[in-house]
Amino acid sequence: MDQLWEVTALKYAERRDRTRAESFLFEDDHESEHGLDYFVWVLRSGGRTILVDTGFDEREATRRNRPVQRDSATAVAALGIDPETIDDVIITHLHYDHAGGLARFPNATFHLQEAEMAYACGPCMAHAALNVAYAPDDICEMVRRIYSGRVAFHAGDTAIAPGITVHLIGGHTRGLQVVRVKTRSGWLCLASDASHYYENFLQEKVFPLVVDLGDMLSGFRRIRDLASTPGLVIPGHDPLVGDLFPRDDGTPDFARRLDLGPLPGPWDAVVSPEPSER
């Protein structure tokens, strides 16, 4: 039987020095500012805690001039969770902003798609346009985890726990996976970079960093099918998440409870559009 899970988004960094041309391929509006937020996600049920992604660390923050407001371990600890007690971490893909700081979770088993590890260590990484979002030190750290028996590889769609499954999407990277979670509001899909923003999957707007355009476009439809409603598809970087979802009393202002469903308001049209012809 599927368990119901609490799902909390933890914002650990942001960028506001971006334009829409950096977010959408074939975008007519090149100049308007278009910021993004960086998140990790905490899943809790019956005393068990699973982390989705680990963010980036101070080393990469300095190298890329993208300051972190708090590292992922600090963000997790703010919920009263000792990072050393986390047994399972799902890595959606190995880009620097999703798989940095692995060492901050020393006792975890990392769940990763086989295709992602092969891609991150394969011939595509000889191309700067494809390796730009990977950090070699993070890849090497994951290799160390493999040798210490701390990586569980998956080949396609897999159950991680009762009420939690991962689904291979690809597109943005070869082995990008999303996480489907059973919640009190229905099935929720943590889309990660299968949809950076609501606009990506709602309007099928392509993010510029893509290895397979067909898989990315198919992924927009797949993540909608995985969630009970469009409002339960959670983009990986959209600042709107902070407006659409509530805080718990007593939790830090960078945390949002996704399992409670989106708040009612004028943004309903953003997350619950009229069905489109397919």
C-alpha positions in Angstrom: 0.0 0.0 0.0 1.3 3.5 -0.9 2.2 5.8 2.0 1.3 9.4 2.1 4.3 11.7 2.2 4.9 15.3 3.3 6.9 17.2 0.7 8.9 20.3 1.5 10.7 22.5 -1.0 13.8 24.2 0.5 15.2 27.2 -1.4 18.9 27.5 -1.0 19.9 30.1 -3.6 18.6 32.4 -6.3 19.6 34.3 -9.5 18.0 37.4 -10.7 20.7 38.4 -13.3 19.1 36.5 -16.2 16.9 37.2 -19.1 14.1 35.2 -20.8 16.4 34.3 -23.7 18.4 32.2 -21.2 15.2 30.3 -20.1 13.4 29.6 -23.4 14.6 28.6 -26.8 13.0 30.5 -29.7 11.9 33.2 -27.3 10.7 36.5 -28.9 11.3 38.5 -25.7 15.1 38.4 -25.3 15.6 41.2 -22.8 13.1 40.9 -19.9 14.5 39.8 -16.6 13.8 36.2 -15.7 15.1 34.9 -12.4 15.3 31.4 -11.1 15.4 29.8 -7.6 17.4 26.8 -6.6 15.7 24.1 -4.5 16.2 20.7 -2.8 13.2 18.7 -1.6 12.5 16.8 1.6 10.1 13.8 1.7 8.9 12.6 5.1 6.6 9.8 6.1 6.3 7.5 9.2 9.7 8.5 10.6 11.5 8.1 7.2 13.2 11.0 5.4 14.3 11.0 1.8 16.1 13.9 0.2 15.8 14.8 -3.5 19.0 16.5 -4.8 21.8 18.1 -2.8 22.2 21.6 -4.4 25.6 23.1 -5.0 28.4 23.9 -2.6 30.5 27.0 -1.8 33.2 25.8 -4.2 30.9 25.9 -7.2 29.2 29.0 -5.9 32.5 30.8 -5.9 33.6 29.4 -9.2 30.4 30.3 -11.0 29.7 33.6 -9.0 26.4 32.3 -7.8 26.2 32.8 -4.1 24.4 30.3 -1.9 22.1 31.6 0.8 22.5 28.4 2.7 23.9 25.0 1.7 21.5 22.1 1.5 22.7 20.5 4.7 22.0 23.7 6.6 18.6 24.0 4.9 17.7 20.4 5.9 18.9 21.0 9.5 16.6 24.0 9.8 13.7 21.5 9.6 15.2 19.6 12.6 16.7 16.9 10.4 20.3 15.8 11.0 21.9 15.4 7.6 23.9 12.4 8.8 20.7 10.5 9.5 19.4 10.7 6.0 19.6 7.2 4.5 18.4 7.9 0.9 19.0 10.7 -1.5 17.5 10.7 -5.0 19.7 12.6 -7.5 17.5 13.8 -10.4 20.7 14.4 -12.5 24.3 15.3 -12.0 24.4 18.9 -12.9 26.3 21.0 -10.4 23.2 22.6 -8.9 21.6 19.2 -8.2 24.5 17.0 -7.2 27.0 19.2 -5.3 27.8 18.7 -1.7 27.3 14.9 -1.7 29.8 14.6 1.2 27.4 16.5 3.5 25.2 13.4 3.6 27.9 10.8 4.5 25.5 7.9 5.3 23.1 8.1 2.4 22.6 5.8 -0.5 22.3 7.9 -3.7 19.7 6.8 -6.3 20.7 7.6 -9.8 19.8 6.6 -13.3 22.4 4.4 -15.1 22.0 6.6 -18.2 23.0 9.7 -16.2 26.3 8.3 -14.9 27.2 7.0 -18.4 26.4 10.4 -19.9 28.3 12.4 -17.4 31.4 10.2 -17.9 31.0 9.7 -21.7 32.1 11.3 -24.9 29.4 14.0 -24.8 31.4 15.6 -22.1 34.1 16.5 -24.6 31.7 19.3 -25.8 31.7 22.5 -23.8 28.0 23.2 -24.7 27.1 19.9 -22.9 29.6 19.8 -20.0 29.0 23.4 -18.9 26.5 22.5 -16.2 28.6 19.6 -14.8 31.3 20.0 -12.1 34.1 17.4 -12.5 34.6 17.3 -8.7 31.0 16.3 -8.2 31.2 13.5 -10.7 34.4 12.2 -9.1 32.6 12.3 -5.7 29.8 10.2 -7.1 32.4 7.7 -8.4 33.8 7.4 -4.9 30.3 6.7 -3.6 30.0 3.9 -6.2 33.2 2.3 -5.0 32.0 2.6 -1.4 28.7 0.9 -2.2 26.6 4.0 -1.7 24.9 4.3 -5.1 21.8 2.4 -6.2 21.5 2.5 -10.0 18.1 2.5 -11.8 17.3 1.7 -15.4 14.1 3.5 -16.1 11.0 3.8 -13.9 11.5 2.3 -10.4 9.8 2.3 -7.0 12.0 3.8 -4.3 9.6 3.4 -1.4 5.8 2.9 -1.0 4.4 6.0 -2.5 7.6 7.2 -4.2 8.7 6.3 -7.7 11.3 7.7 -10.1 10.8 8.0 -13.9 13.4 8.4 -16.6 12.6 11.5 -18.7 15.9 12.5 -20.4 15.9 15.5 -22.7 17.8 18.0 -20.5 20.4 15.3 -19.9 20.4 11.7 -20.9 19.6 10.4 -17.5 17.3 13.0 -16.0 14.7 11.5 -13.7 11.7 13.0 -12.0 10.1 11.9 -8.7 6.5 11.0 -8.2 5.2 11.2 -4.7 1.8 10.2 -3.1 0.5 13.0 -1.0 -2.7 14.0 0.8 -3.5 16.2 -2.3 -2.9 13.5 -4.8 0.1 12.4 -6.9 2.7 15.1 -7.0 5.6 15.2 -9.5 8.9 16.8 -8.6 9.8 17.7 -12.2 13.3 19.0 -11.4 14.8 20.1 -14.7 12.3 18.3 -16.8 10.6 21.6 -16.5 12.6 24.5 -15.0 9.5 26.8 -15.0 5.7 26.4 -15.3 5.9 27.9 -18.7 8.1 25.0 -20.0 5.5 22.2 -19.5 2.3 24.3 -19.7 3.2 25.9 -23.0 5.8 23.4 -24.2 8.6 26.1 -24.2 12.0 24.5 -24.6 14.8 25.2 -22.1 18.0 26.0 -24.1 20.3 23.4 -22.4 19.0 20.2 -24.0 20.7 17.0 -25.3 17.5 15.5 -26.9 14.7 17.9 -27.9 12.2 15.2 -28.6 12.7 13.7 -25.2 12.3 17.1 -23.6 9.0 17.8 -25.4 7.7 14.3 -24.6 8.8 14.9 -21.0 6.5 17.9 -20.7 3.5 15.7 -21.3 4.8 12.8 -19.3 5.2 14.9 -16.1 1.6 16.2 -16.5 0.4 12.6 -16.7 2.4 11.6 -13.6 0.7 14.3 -11.5 -3.0 14.2 -10.4 -3.4 17.8 -11.5 -1.2 20.4 -13.3 -0.9 22.3 -10.0 0.9 19.3 -8.5 3.7 19.4 -11.1 6.5 21.2 -9.4 9.1 22.9 -11.6 12.7 22.7 -10.6 13.5 26.4 -10.6 10.4 28.6 -10.8 10.3 31.4 -8.2 6.5 31.1 -8.4 6.7 28.1 -6.2 7.4 30.4 -3.3 4.1 32.3 -4.0 1.9 29.3 -4.9 2.6 27.1 -1.8 2.1 27.7 1.9 4.6 27.8 4.8 4.2 25.7 7.9 4.0 27.6 11.2 7.4 27.6 12.8 9.3 26.6 9.6 11.9 28.9 8.0 10.7 31.4 5.3 12.7 29.5 2.7 10.5 26.3 3.1 7.2 25.5 1.4 4.9 22.6 1.9 4.1 21.2 -1.5 1.9 18.3 -0.4 -0.8 20.7 0.9 -1.4 21.8 -2.7 -1.2 25.2 -4.3 -2.9 28.2 -2.6 -6.0 29.6 -4.2 -5.6 32.9 -5.9 -5.1 34.8 -9.1 -2.4 32.4 -10.3 -4.8 29.6 -10.7 -4.7 30.1 -14.4 -1.0 29.5 -14.3 -1.2 26.1 -12.8 -4.6 24.9 -14.0 -4.9 25.9 -17.7 -7.6 24.8 -20.0 -6.7 21.4 -21.5 -4.9 21.8 -24.8 -5.3 19.8 -27.9 -2.7 17.0 -28.1 
